[in-house]
């Protein structure tokens, strides 16, 4: 059985041994699709369960993103 060089959480090694997060999900739709749920369910999980979703703050609204490895 072969072992993988990928650390736990699906991250890969970057320059000088730093850990880079894996796939970036750039919208509620991508996050929901990745988890196999509806957008409103994922939004509720962010509020009530602490789902690790990040935000880019803008003047009027914010855009969301998440890393697949953190959602796993």
FILO-648612 format. One record per atom (N, C-alpha, C): residue in one letter; atom name; x, y, z. Coordinates in nm, 2 decimals, m for minus. Layout:
// FILO-648612
{'A','CA',{X,Y,Z}}
...
***
This chain:
// FILO-648612
{'X','N',{0.09,m0.12,0.00}}
{'X','CA',{0.00,0.00,0.00}}
{'X','C',{0.09,0.12,0.00}}
{'X','N',{0.07,0.22,m0.09}}
{'X','CA',{0.15,0.34,m0.10}}
{'X','C',{0.09,0.45,m0.01}}
{'X','N',{0.18,0.52,0.05}}
{'X','CA',{0.13,0.63,0.13}}
{'X','C',{0.14,0.76,0.05}}
{'X','N',{0.05,0.85,0.08}}
{'X','CA',{0.05,0.98,0.01}}
{'X','C',{0.13,1.08,0.08}}
{'X','N',{0.19,1.17,0.01}}
{'X','CA',{0.27,1.28,0.06}}
{'X','C',{0.19,1.40,0.10}}
{'X','N',{0.05,1.39,0.08}}
{'X','CA',{m0.04,1.50,0.12}}
{'X','C',{m0.07,1.49,0.27}}
{'X','N',{m0.05,1.60,0.34}}
{'X','CA',{m0.08,1.60,0.49}}
{'X','C',{m0.23,1.59,0.51}}
{'X','N',{m0.26,1.56,0.64}}
{'X','CA',{m0.40,1.55,0.67}}
{'X','C',{m0.47,1.68,0.64}}
{'X','N',{m0.60,1.68,0.60}}
{'X','CA',{m0.67,1.80,0.56}}
{'X','C',{m0.66,1.83,0.42}}
{'X','N',{m0.58,1.75,0.34}}
{'X','CA',{m0.58,1.77,0.20}}
{'X','C',{m0.49,1.89,0.15}}
{'X','N',{m0.41,1.94,0.24}}
{'X','CA',{m0.32,2.05,0.20}}
{'X','C',{m0.20,2.00,0.13}}
{'X','N',{m0.13,2.08,0.06}}
{'X','CA',{m0.01,2.04,m0.01}}
{'X','C',{0.10,2.13,0.03}}
{'X','N',{0.23,2.08,0.02}}
{'X','CA',{0.34,2.16,0.06}}
{'X','C',{0.38,2.26,m0.04}}
{'X','N',{0.41,2.38,0.01}}
{'X','CA',{0.45,2.49,m0.07}}
{'X','C',{0.59,2.52,m0.06}}
{'X','N',{0.64,2.63,m0.10}}
{'X','CA',{0.78,2.66,m0.09}}
{'X','C',{0.83,2.66,0.05}}
{'X','N',{0.95,2.61,0.08}}
{'X','CA',{1.01,2.60,0.21}}
{'X','C',{0.93,2.53,0.31}}
{'X','N',{0.85,2.43,0.26}}
{'X','CA',{0.78,2.35,0.36}}
{'X','C',{0.65,2.41,0.41}}
{'X','N',{0.61,2.53,0.36}}
{'X','CA',{0.48,2.59,0.41}}
{'X','C',{0.37,2.50,0.36}}
{'X','N',{0.26,2.51,0.43}}
{'X','CA',{0.14,2.43,0.39}}
{'X','C',{0.04,2.53,0.31}}
{'X','N',{0.00,2.49,0.19}}
{'X','CA',{m0.09,2.56,0.11}}
{'X','C',{m0.23,2.50,0.12}}
{'X','N',{m0.33,2.57,0.14}}
{'X','CA',{m0.47,2.51,0.14}}
{'X','C',{m0.50,2.46,0.00}}
{'X','N',{m0.59,2.36,0.00}}
{'X','CA',{m0.63,2.31,m0.13}}
{'X','C',{m0.73,2.39,m0.20}}
{'X','N',{m0.82,2.33,m0.27}}
{'X','CA',{m0.92,2.40,m0.36}}
{'X','C',{m1.00,2.51,m0.29}}
{'X','N',{m1.00,2.63,m0.35}}
{'X','CA',{m1.07,2.74,m0.30}}
{'X','C',{m1.21,2.74,m0.36}}
{'X','N',{m1.32,2.75,m0.28}}
{'X','CA',{m1.45,2.76,m0.32}}
{'X','C',{m1.50,2.90,m0.31}}
{'X','N',{m1.54,2.97,m0.42}}
{'X','CA',{m1.56,3.11,m0.43}}
{'X','C',{m1.70,3.16,m0.42}}
{'X','N',{m1.79,3.08,m0.38}}
{'X','CA',{m1.93,3.13,m0.37}}
{'X','C',{m2.01,3.04,m0.28}}
{'X','N',{m2.13,3.09,m0.23}}
{'X','CA',{m2.22,3.00,m0.16}}
{'X','C',{m2.26,2.88,m0.24}}
{'X','N',{m2.28,2.90,m0.37}}
{'X','CA',{m2.32,2.79,m0.46}}
{'X','C',{m2.21,2.68,m0.47}}
{'X','N',{m2.08,2.72,m0.48}}
{'X','CA',{m1.97,2.62,m0.49}}
{'X','C',{m1.95,2.55,m0.35}}
{'X','N',{m1.97,2.62,m0.24}}
{'X','CA',{m1.95,2.56,m0.11}}
{'X','C',{m2.07,2.46,m0.09}}
{'X','N',{m2.19,2.50,m0.12}}
{'X','CA',{m2.30,2.41,m0.11}}
{'X','C',{m2.29,2.29,m0.20}}
{'X','N',{m2.25,2.31,m0.32}}
{'X','CA',{m2.23,2.19,m0.41}}
{'X','C',{m2.12,2.10,m0.36}}
{'X','N',{m2.02,2.15,m0.31}}
{'X','CA',{m1.91,2.07,m0.25}}
{'X','C',{m1.96,1.98,m0.14}}
{'X','N',{m2.05,2.04,m0.05}}
{'X','CA',{m2.10,1.97,0.06}}
{'X','C',{m2.22,1.89,0.03}}
{'X','N',{m2.28,1.90,m0.09}}
{'X','CA',{m2.39,1.83,m0.13}}
{'X','C',{m2.52,1.87,m0.06}}
{'X','N',{m2.53,2.00,m0.03}}
{'X','CA',{m2.64,2.06,0.03}}
{'X','C',{m2.69,2.18,m0.04}}
{'X','N',{m2.81,2.24,0.00}}
{'X','CA',{m2.86,2.36,m0.05}}
{'X','C',{m2.79,2.48,0.01}}
{'X','N',{m2.79,2.59,m0.07}}
{'X','CA',{m2.72,2.71,m0.02}}
{'X','C',{m2.77,2.76,0.11}}
{'X','N',{m2.90,2.76,0.13}}
{'X','CA',{m2.96,2.81,0.26}}
{'X','C',{m2.91,2.72,0.38}}
{'X','N',{m2.90,2.59,0.35}}
{'X','CA',{m2.85,2.50,0.46}}
{'X','C',{m2.71,2.54,0.50}}
{'X','N',{m2.62,2.56,0.40}}
{'X','CA',{m2.48,2.59,0.43}}
{'X','C',{m2.47,2.73,0.50}}
{'X','N',{m2.56,2.83,0.46}}
{'X','CA',{m2.56,2.96,0.53}}
{'X','C',{m2.60,2.94,0.67}}
{'X','N',{m2.70,2.86,0.70}}
{'X','CA',{m2.74,2.83,0.83}}
{'X','C',{m2.63,2.76,0.91}}
{'X','N',{m2.56,2.67,0.85}}
{'X','CA',{m2.45,2.60,0.92}}
{'X','C',{m2.34,2.70,0.96}}
{'X','N',{m2.32,2.80,0.87}}
{'X','CA',{m2.22,2.91,0.90}}
{'X','C',{m2.26,2.98,1.03}}
{'X','N',{m2.39,3.02,1.04}}
{'X','CA',{m2.44,3.09,1.15}}
{'X','C',{m2.44,3.01,1.28}}
{'X','N',{m2.49,2.89,1.27}}
{'X','CA',{m2.52,2.81,1.39}}
{'X','C',{m2.41,2.71,1.43}}
{'X','N',{m2.34,2.66,1.33}}
{'X','CA',{m2.24,2.55,1.36}}
{'X','C',{m2.10,2.59,1.34}}
{'X','N',{m2.08,2.72,1.30}}
{'X','CA',{m1.94,2.77,1.29}}
{'X','C',{m1.87,2.71,1.17}}
{'X','N',{m1.94,2.69,1.06}}
{'X','CA',{m1.88,2.64,0.93}}
{'X','C',{m1.77,2.74,0.89}}
{'X','N',{m1.65,2.69,0.86}}
{'X','CA',{m1.54,2.79,0.84}}
{'X','C',{m1.54,2.85,0.70}}
{'X','N',{m1.63,2.96,0.69}}
{'X','CA',{m1.65,3.03,0.57}}
{'X','C',{m1.58,3.17,0.60}}
{'X','N',{m1.51,3.22,0.50}}
{'X','CA',{m1.44,3.35,0.51}}
{'X','C',{m1.50,3.45,0.43}}
{'X','N',{m1.48,3.58,0.46}}
{'X','CA',{m1.54,3.68,0.38}}
{'X','C',{m1.44,3.79,0.34}}
{'X','N',{m1.46,3.84,0.22}}
{'X','CA',{m1.39,3.96,0.18}}
{'X','C',{m1.49,4.08,0.20}}
{'X','N',{m1.46,4.17,0.29}}
{'X','CA',{m1.56,4.28,0.31}}
{'X','C',{m1.54,4.39,0.21}}
{'X','N',{m1.66,4.43,0.16}}
{'X','CA',{m1.66,4.54,0.06}}
{'X','C',{m1.75,4.65,0.12}}
{'X','N',{m1.77,4.76,0.05}}
{'X','CA',{m1.85,4.87,0.10}}
{'X','C',{m2.00,4.83,0.13}}
{'X','N',{m2.06,4.76,0.04}}
{'X','CA',{m2.20,4.73,0.06}}
{'X','C',{m2.23,4.58,0.10}}
{'X','N',{m2.15,4.49,0.04}}
{'X','CA',{m2.17,4.35,0.07}}
{'X','C',{m2.04,4.28,0.09}}
{'X','N',{m2.04,4.16,0.13}}
{'X','CA',{m1.91,4.08,0.13}}
{'X','C',{m1.92,3.96,0.04}}
{'X','N',{m1.81,3.92,m0.01}}
{'X','CA',{m1.81,3.79,m0.08}}
{'X','C',{m1.75,3.68,0.00}}
{'X','N',{m1.80,3.56,m0.02}}
{'X','CA',{m1.76,3.45,0.07}}
{'X','C',{m1.67,3.36,m0.01}}
{'X','N',{m1.59,3.29,0.07}}
{'X','CA',{m1.51,3.18,0.01}}
{'X','C',{m1.47,3.09,0.12}}
{'X','N',{m1.43,2.97,0.09}}
{'X','CA',{m1.39,2.86,0.18}}
{'X','C',{m1.29,2.77,0.12}}
{'X','N',{m1.21,2.70,0.19}}
{'X','CA',{m1.12,2.61,0.14}}
{'X','C',{m1.17,2.47,0.17}}
{'X','N',{m1.17,2.38,0.07}}
{'X','CA',{m1.23,2.25,0.08}}
{'X','C',{m1.17,2.17,0.19}}
{'X','N',{m1.04,2.18,0.21}}
{'X','CA',{m0.97,2.11,0.32}}
{'X','C',{m1.02,2.15,0.46}}
{'X','N',{m1.06,2.27,0.48}}
{'X','CA',{m1.12,2.32,0.61}}
{'X','C',{m1.26,2.27,0.63}}
{'X','N',{m1.33,2.25,0.52}}
{'X','CA',{m1.47,2.21,0.53}}
{'X','C',{m1.48,2.06,0.56}}
{'X','N',{m1.37,1.99,0.52}}
{'X','CA',{m1.37,1.84,0.54}}
{'X','C',{m1.35,1.82,0.69}}
***
